[in-house]
Amino acid sequence: DKLKFRNLRAEMWWNTGRRFAEKDIKLTKKEGIEYEKLKRELSSVSYLIREGKM
């Protein structure tokens, strides 16, 4: 079954998270970036399924 999303934002978050998990997206180390903070912020988004849509 194809996942159904309530809006484009939900679909974009889901697909970006999947690409990070599959290591399709990698962050280049750059001075001045707090990577642990960035990791926490990116992974803190939560979701719920309502009426069969995410």
SVG drawing of the C-alpha trace seen along z (x, -y; Angstrom):
<svg xmlns="http://www.w3.org/2000/svg" viewBox="-11 -28 46 30">
<polyline fill="none" stroke="black" stroke-width="0.4" points="0.0,0.0 1.2,-3.5 1.4,-5.7 -1.1,-8.6 -0.2,-12.0 -2.5,-14.7 -0.3,-17.4 2.9,-17.9 4.8,-18.9 4.1,-15.5 5.2,-13.7 8.4,-15.7 9.3,-15.0 8.6,-11.3 10.7,-11.0 13.6,-13.0 13.7,-10.8 13.6,-7.7 16.5,-9.0 18.6,-9.7 17.8,-6.2 18.9,-4.7 22.1,-6.8 21.0,-8.4 21.6,-11.8 24.8,-12.6 25.8,-15.8 29.2,-17.2 31.1,-18.2 31.4,-22.0 32.9,-24.1 30.5,-25.9 27.6,-23.4 26.3,-21.7 25.6,-18.3 24.2,-16.7 21.8,-19.6 20.8,-19.3 20.3,-15.5 18.0,-16.1 16.0,-18.8 15.6,-16.8 14.5,-13.6 12.1,-15.3 9.3,-15.6 6.5,-13.3 3.5,-12.1 0.1,-10.5 -2.2,-8.7 -5.7,-10.1 -8.4,-8.9 -5.8,-6.6 -3.4,-9.5 -0.2,-10.5"/>
</svg>
